[in-house]
Amino acid sequence: MPNPTSIKVRFAPSPTGELHLGGARTALFNWLYAKKHQGSFFLRIEDTDKERSKDIFTNQILDSLKWLGLDWDEPLVYQSGRMDRYKYYLNKLLDEKKAYRCFCSKSDVENYKKDSYALYAGTCRNLTSEEVKSKLNQGISFTIRIKLEEGITAFDDLVYGTINTNNKELDDFIIARSDGSPTYNFTVVVDDFEMEISHVIRGDDHLSNTPKQLILYKSLDLNPPIFAHLPMILGPDKKRLSKRHGAPGVQSFADQGYFSDSILNYLALLGWNPKSEKEVMLKDELINGFSFQQVQKKGAVWDDKKLHWLSGQHVQNKTSQLLLEEIRLLESDWGKNADISQLINIIDALKPRAKSLQEFILKSKYFFISPESFDESETLKAWPNELTTEIVGEIEKVLMSVENWYTEILEKQIKSFATKNSYGVGKVIMPLRLAVFGSLDGPSVFDIMSILGKSETLNRIHSAISRMSK
């Protein structure tokens, strides 16, 4: 069991786009691990790419994390404000002869590769002080490369186990570019050390970076953190989930009125397998159950149907009063002319089918307005001929005589009518639903009629008969 006071993790997004699902899952696993062990969860904005980093994306990432409920500890760190620290450590490596200036041009390096050298040949590794000084005086641009030692770089990953890399597979990789800016692998090492990060939890696309970072830790005489690499989230084609698959960003789920706890629940199950059969879980349950022992190596495939099912379960667990309040936050005019009791009844009726607040809004349309037209394909299916018009006319007469306008009584009357006249239930229910709700999809037609009331229901039926008789 880790020492709770020693657990410090971080999520380090680049503000070059909105928070995507893979990033959100990485943030969640970091947050769960920190909360499980009463540790700290920090946020670091990796904004050193001046051309692509935008404030609008930084704000969007922060807003998405807030919406998800993944609160972070202060301070919020921006890499762009830490250039002096990177220069300090670069100079330290140069002074200690653990790194060197490389004056090879980009074309020089490309020529090495053309000559079958897969790795940098170390041309500038052993330049004398006088040679370096001469090139500097000539104004020749340079990069800074780490001076790699022979041997094996090994680490124990919390997900993948022991991983060994022969340093011969690497070269004296660049740690600072010709414009003086430090590379990703270098900044990450400096930042994680100075932030006292104990565990680096990230996607397994970073596995190839880890040996390089460990080499830098060793060169700088710093203790490395513990690493845990998470499986990729895959699309249906088993390739990394991306915009190409139509994958939405986190913000789109918020805009559509999904509950954040349903998104967190689903993201947690992408790569983590709880010990129990229970799948619908709130944050406290996720925190208590989270363990890297249950994190899988195999990539997790994104499944819209599974997400929608989980989201629907979370919706059903909400009170209708809470749902009403949340719907009104999303759409302030929703049902503005209806009684609160009627709105609660509408929500109760739609609950079993809705997966988001936006669906409540969309699927409740015909509770508030009478349908003025019908979908052609649904009409052919539900109201195919004049016999249907006659059946609906008879239903209208039956309903006119109903005094107690309740769901159970309406259902009993309509089904009794169908049985008495030897009509199949579908021949009665489908045109009736189309007439009163304008769609074959939706809640029970008896619930719909009960909520609409007798007068509105009969008006809609009469209107539909008139339209179909033309």
Secondary structure, DSSP 4 states (H G I P E B T S, - for coil): ---GGG-EEEE---SSS---HHHHHHHHHHHHHHHHTT-EEEEEE----TTT--HHHHHHHHHHHHHHT---EEEEEEGGG-HHHHHHHHHHHHHTTSEEEE---HHHHHHHHHTT--S---TTTT--HHHHHHHHHTT---EEEE-PPSSEEEEEETTTEEEEEEGGGS---EEE-TTSPBPHHHHHHHHHHHTT--EEEEEGGGTTTHHHHHHHHHHTT----EEEEEPPEE-TTSSBP-GGGTPPPHHHHHHTT--HHHHHHHHHTTTB--SSS-----HHHHHHH--GGGB-SSPEEP-HHHHHHHHHHHHHTS-HHHHHHHHHHH-TTTTTTS-HHHHHHHHHHHGGG-SSHHHHHHHTHHHHS------HHHHHHH--SHHHHHHHHHHHHHHHT--S--HHHHHHHHHHHHHHTT--HHHHHHHHHHHHHSSS-SS-HHHHHHHH-HHHHHHHHHHHHHHHT-
